[in-house]
Amino acid sequence: MTDLVERLDRLLPQTQCGQCGFDGCHPYAEAMARGEAGIDHCPPGGDAGARALAAVLGVAPRPYDRNRGMHKPGELAFIIEADCIGCTKCIQACPVDAILGGPKHMHTVLDALCTGCELCVPACPVDCIVMQAGA
């Protein structure tokens, strides 16, 4: 079972966004391996991801569930630093620790760590976080 979970987890985009209904990619992989979740729960993985998961599990392929969100190509969070008030709410919302900064100081996003999950965007009370195409 552990090998199956790892294979499924490697196919997932590692955004840790929660759109699948689980607390991250690994818990979703565990649920699929146990037969408790379908292959169609991951918008960041899109239809190609759902097909790859189906192949590993030996089930019929189907498109991802569009009711869970939109599939978007590689976006990264960007903080408009001049507007940042240093509240730290984005830091608390980021599941991969891609945002640096301290209380009452501007924050910045480490592009190499950002997964594009967008969880920081609604957390920002001054709307200074935008999503931009990844490099």
LINTA-V908277 format. One record per pair of residues at least 12 apart in sequence whose ideal C-beta (glycine too) atoms are under 8 Angstrom apart, sorted by sequence separation. I is the first residue (numbers start at 1). GAP is how many residues later the second one is. D is the distance in Angstrom with one decimal. If there is no record, write none. Layout:
I,GAP,D ; I,GAP,D
This chain:
13,12,7.1 ; 50,12,6.4 ; 98,12,5.0 ; 12,13,4.0 ; 28,13,6.4 ; 50,13,6.2 ; 77,13,7.9 ; 88,13,7.0 ; 118,13,6.2 ; 28,14,7.0 ; 39,14,4.0 ; 50,14,4.7 ; 88,14,7.4 ; 22,15,7.3 ; 39,15,4.9 ; 49,15,6.9 ; 86,15,6.3 ; 88,15,5.5 ; 98,15,3.7 ; 116,15,6.9 ; 9,16,5.8 ; 12,16,6.6 ; 21,16,7.6 ; 47,16,4.8 ; 86,16,6.9 ; 87,16,7.7 ; 91,16,6.6 ; 97,16,6.7 ; 98,16,4.2 ; 9,17,5.2 ; 12,17,6.2 ; 20,17,7.3 ; 47,17,5.8 ; 84,17,7.4 ; 86,17,5.8 ; 90,17,6.1 ; 96,17,5.6 ; 98,17,7.2 ; 39,18,6.5 ; 46,18,5.9 ; 86,18,4.3 ; 96,18,7.3 ; 116,18,6.9 ; 22,19,7.8 ; 45,19,6.6 ; 85,19,7.8 ; 86,19,4.7 ; 88,19,7.6 ; 96,19,5.6 ; 9,20,4.0 ; 21,20,6.2 ; 39,20,6.4 ; 79,20,7.5 ; 86,20,6.1 ; 95,20,7.8 ; 5,21,7.4 ; 8,21,3.9 ; 20,21,3.8 ; 32,21,6.7 ; 43,21,5.9 ; 77,21,7.3 ; 86,21,6.7 ; 96,21,7.7 ; 99,21,6.4 ; 19,22,7.5 ; 20,22,5.2 ; 39,22,7.5 ; 40,22,5.5 ; 42,22,6.0 ; 43,22,7.8 ; 77,22,7.5 ; 84,22,4.3 ; 95,22,6.5 ; 6,23,7.7 ; 19,23,7.0 ; 39,23,7.0 ; 40,23,6.7 ; 41,23,7.3 ; 43,23,7.7 ; 84,23,5.4 ; 111,23,7.5 ; 5,24,5.0 ; 8,24,5.4 ; 19,24,5.1 ; 38,24,7.9 ; 40,24,4.9 ; 41,24,6.3 ; 47,24,7.4 ; 95,24,6.4 ; 111,24,6.7 ; 5,25,5.3 ; 8,25,6.1 ; 19,25,7.1 ; 32,25,6.6 ; 40,25,4.6 ; 43,25,5.2 ; 44,25,8.0 ; 46,25,3.8 ; 81,25,4.5 ; 94,25,6.6 ; 42,26,7.8 ; 43,26,3.8 ; 45,26,7.6 ; 81,26,7.6 ; 93,26,4.7 ; 94,26,5.4 ; 17,27,6.3 ; 38,27,7.9 ; 41,27,6.2 ; 43,27,6.1 ; 44,27,6.7 ; 79,27,7.3 ; 81,27,6.7 ; 93,27,5.0 ; 5,28,4.7 ; 43,28,5.2 ; 44,28,7.6 ; 79,28,5.4 ; 4,29,4.7 ; 13,29,7.0 ; 15,29,4.7 ; 79,29,5.9 ; 93,29,7.9 ; 12,30,6.2 ; 79,30,5.8 ; 90,30,4.0 ; 93,30,3.8 ; 13,31,4.3 ; 78,31,6.3 ; 92,31,7.0 ; 1,32,5.8 ; 13,32,5.3 ; 77,32,4.8 ; 1,33,7.9 ; 12,33,6.1 ; 76,33,6.7 ; 90,33,5.3 ; 11,34,7.4 ; 89,34,4.4 ; 90,34,5.4 ; 76,35,5.4 ; 89,35,6.3 ; 13,36,6.9 ; 89,36,6.5 ; 12,37,7.1 ; 77,37,5.4 ; 87,37,7.8 ; 11,38,6.4 ; 76,38,4.6 ; 87,38,6.1 ; 77,39,7.1 ; 87,39,7.8 ; 90,39,6.1 ; 76,40,5.6 ; 85,40,7.6 ; 11,41,4.9 ; 12,41,7.9 ; 75,41,4.4 ; 77,41,7.3 ; 85,41,5.6 ; 11,42,5.8 ; 74,42,6.3 ; 84,42,7.3 ; 75,43,7.7 ; 77,43,5.3 ; 83,43,5.7 ; 85,43,7.9 ; 72,44,7.5 ; 77,44,7.0 ; 83,44,7.7 ; 84,44,5.1 ; 8,45,6.3 ; 11,45,6.7 ; 83,45,3.7 ; 21,47,7.7 ; 81,47,7.8 ; 8,48,6.0 ; 20,48,7.0 ; 80,48,4.4 ; 7,49,5.4 ; 8,49,7.5 ; 19,49,5.0 ; 79,49,5.8 ; 80,49,7.5 ; 19,50,4.6 ; 79,50,5.4 ; 80,50,6.8 ; 78,51,7.0 ; 4,52,7.4 ; 77,52,5.5 ; 78,52,5.4 ; 77,53,7.6 ; 78,53,7.3 ; 77,54,6.1 ; 78,54,4.9 ; 76,55,7.1 ; 75,56,4.3 ; 76,56,6.0 ; 75,57,6.3 ; 76,57,7.8 ; 75,58,6.2 ; 76,58,4.9 ; 74,59,6.8 ; 75,59,6.0 ; 76,59,7.7 ; 73,60,7.5 ; 74,60,3.6 ; 73,61,7.8 ; 24,71,6.6 ; 44,72,7.5 ; 44,73,7.8 ; 18,77,7.9 ; 17,78,7.7 ; 16,79,3.9 ; 16,80,5.9 ; 17,98,7.4 ; 16,99,6.2 ; 18,99,7.8 ; 15,100,4.2 ; 17,100,3.7 ; 14,101,6.1 ; 15,101,6.2 ; 16,101,5.9 ; 17,101,6.9 ; 18,101,7.4 ; 13,102,7.3 ; 15,102,4.4 ; 17,102,6.4
